[in-house]
Amino acid sequence: MHYIAYLDEFGHIGPYVSRRHERHKTSPVFGLAGLLIPADQVREFAIYFYKLKCHLLAWELENNNPDNLPPYRWEKKGAALYTVRNIEKYLSLRRATQRLLRHLSSVGGHVVYVGVTKTEASAEAPTSNLFRTVLIETIRLIDHHCQGDNATFAVLLDEQQAGNEWREHQVEACTTAMFEAADKCRALIEPPLQAESHLYQTLQCADWMCGLMGRLAAHASRPDEYEDWAIFAKHFGQSINDALLPRSGLVALDLPNTQEFAEPAQTEPA
């Protein structure tokens, strides 16, 4: 079997002090999240997501598309979609998300994520080092799963805007993990590739997962500060857990523990 992983960033890579801090208040977490899909299911899954997006966001496609883009190029970012207001107001969004997660599981796919809880250590680390650490840990997570299934995988990342030199360093780190590390990533067939999300429904879906995971992870990391984001665990926590790749987790940079979203309330029927 062969899998393809579609990954994007969630949270924020910069320092974090508190939600009310004057400067460092964007997010207490940073990570990569997205989809792991059997290669022979990718086309049909992309079609499923495209149809769901067009149906769910038909009004926005018609009225919030000033460049008149065709639906496949038009994107709704996950961070803008998964807001407290939208979750409270739109039952259709809650149901569509739960259907999407169930469909992903039904084709043998998974939600995958690796996140870092901000600590003093992460605040002092260069952002490129933090990204590289999370990227390699995510690849090792997928590699462990694929080796258990005697499978292989490739990785497609949403295109980064940091430049060719920055990208080269990240790819080189993954190449080292493939060929030179003591615990080699033997299931990874080549270093990660980058692509423009507006051309890939699968990357757009990965961005939706990141929008959702960013809220879930922030609430799990700092529940007292993000009490209002408990609504995401209430409506989607169980669905995410059901679709989650084993050993996905949110960890502190200097701690070995893993935290999943085990406490979610019942979801509404779709």
N, C-alpha and C positions, 0 to 999 in steps of 0.2 A: 504494500500500500504506500501511497505517496500523499503527503499533506502539503498545503500551502498556508502559511501564517500571514495575516494582514494586521499590521501593528501601527499604532499612532500613540501620541503622548497624552497623558492626563495629568491634571494638577498643574503645578508650576515648578520650574527648575530652580528658581531663585530662592534666597533665604526667606525664612518665615519666623516671625516672633509671636504674633497673635492676630486674630481677626480684626481687632480694633487698633492695631499698631499703625502709626502714621505712614510708614513706608512698607514694611515687610508683612503684608497681610493677605497676599493673593491666595495661597493654599498651603496647608500643612503637609501636603504629600506631593510626590512626583513619581511617575511611573510610565510604563508602556502597557497598553491593553489592546485587545482586538479579538480576532477570530482565528481559529485553527480549523480548516475545512479539508476533508478528503478531496484530492485533486479532481476525481471524477464527478464530484458534486458541485464544483465551484460555479459552473455555468448556470445550472438550474437555481442555485442559491442566489446568484446575482440577479437573475430574472425575478425571483420571489421578492427580493428586497426592493427592486425597482418598481414592481407593481404595488407593493405595500406603501412605498414612499409616495408614489403618484396619487394613490387613493387617499392616504392619510393627510397629505399636504396639498390637496387639489386647489384649495382656495389660495394658498400662498403662491403656488405655481402660476396661477392666473393673475394675481394682484400684486405680488411682491417679487417680480421678475423684470426689473427695468431694462435689462439687456436682451430680453426676449430669448433667453437660452432654451434650447431643447431640454426636456425633463431629465435626460440622462446626464447632462452637464451641470444642471442646476443642483446646488448643494444647500442643505440645511445643516448647519453645524450642531453637533451634539450638545455643546455648551449652551447654545441658544434654545435648543429643543427641550432639554431636560432642566426646566426651571421649576421652582416651587409653584408658581402661579399656573404654569401649564399642567403640571401633574394634578393640582387641585381642581382645575377647571375642566380638563378634557378627559373624559372617560375613554374616548376613542384612542388617545395616546397610550394610556395605561394598558388597554387591551391589545393594541397593535404591538407594543413592546413585548408583552408576554407571549403573544403568538410567534413573534420573530425568534424569541429565545427557545421556544418549544420546537420550532421548525429547525433551528440550528442543531439541536440535540437529535432530532429525528433523522437527520442525514449523516450522523456520526461526527458532527462538529462540536467545538467547545468554545466558550469564552475563555480567554487566557489573559492574565495580568500579573505583573510584578511591580510592586510599588515600594517606595521608600518613605518612611515617616521622617519628617525633618527633625534633626537634632543639631547640637552644636557642631558635631563632626561633619554633617552634611552641609551646614552653612559655610564652613570653612573650605570645603572641597570646591575646586574649579568646576564650572558647570559641565565642561566637556568630560571630566572624569566621572561625574555623577551620571551623566547620560550613558557613558560607556559601561559603567558598572551595572546599571539597570538593563541595558541591552544584552550584555553577556549573560546575566542571570536569567533573563527571559529566554534566550536561546538555549541555555542549559536546561531550563525547565521543560521546554518543548522537546529537546533532544532526549531527555530521560524518558518521556512518554513514548516517543517514537521508537527508541531502542527496545522498549518493552513490548511493542507491537511488531517488531521487525520491520519498521517502516522508515521512510526517509521524508525529509521536508525541505522546503525553500521558504524564504522570508521576503515579504514585500513591505517596505516602510513607506509611510506617507512622506513625500519629498520634503526635506529640510531646507531652510533658507540660509543656513549658516556658511555656505560656500564649499568649494571643492576640497580645500585643505582640511576643513573640519570633517567632511564626509570621509576623506581618505583615512583619517585617524581611526574613525569608528569601524570602517571595513577592515583595516589592518588588525584591529583588536579581535574582530570576529575570525579573521583568518588564523591568527595565533591560537584561538580557542579550538579551531578545527584541526590544526596540524601539529602544534607544538606543546599545548598544555598537557599536564600529566593526565588529566581526565578529559580526553579529547571528545569533541562533539562529533561523533561518528555518523550520526543520522543526517546532519546538515550537508546538503549536496554542494552548496557554494555560499559565499558571503552574501549578506542581505543586499537586495536591490531597492532602489527608490522609484516611486512613480507619482504622478499627479492625481490627487484624489478625485478631481472633477471628471477624470476619464475612467474611473474604476468604481462601480457600484459597491464592490467588496470593501474598498478603502473608505468609502462614505459610510458604510455600515460600521466599520471599525471605529470611525470617528464618533458615531452615535454611542457605541459601547464605551468609548473614552469619556464622553460627556456624562454618562450614567455612572461609570466607575469613579470618576473624579468626585462626585457627590457622595457616593457610598463610602469611598475611602476616607474622605475628609471627616465624615460623621463618625466612622469607626475609629479614626485616629484621635479626634478631639470632640467627643460627644457633647461636652458642656458648652463649647464654643459654637458648635454647629447643630444645636438642638433642633432648629427648624428644618434641617435636612434629614431628620429621622423619617420623613415621609417617603424618601427614596428606598430605605430599607423596608418600610412597611409594605410598599406596593411591589417592589422588585427584588427584594433580598432573597426570597426563596427561589424565584425563577432564575436568578443569577447563580445561586448555589447549585441548582439542578444542572445547569449547563457548564459549570466551571471545570476547567482542566485541573485534575488533582495536583496538589502542592502549589497552586497559585496562592499568592498571599501578599500581605502588606507587612513589611518589616522595618524596624529601626536600623539605621546604617551600622550601629554598633551593638545590635542585639540579634540573637538567632531566632527569635520566636516568629511564628507566622499567625496572622489573624485573618479569618474569613468572616463572612457575614452570616453568622449562625442564628441570629435572633429574630429574623424578619417575621412579621405578622402574616396572616392569611392573605392570599391574593384574590382578586375578584375573578369570577369565571369569564372566559372570553367567548 
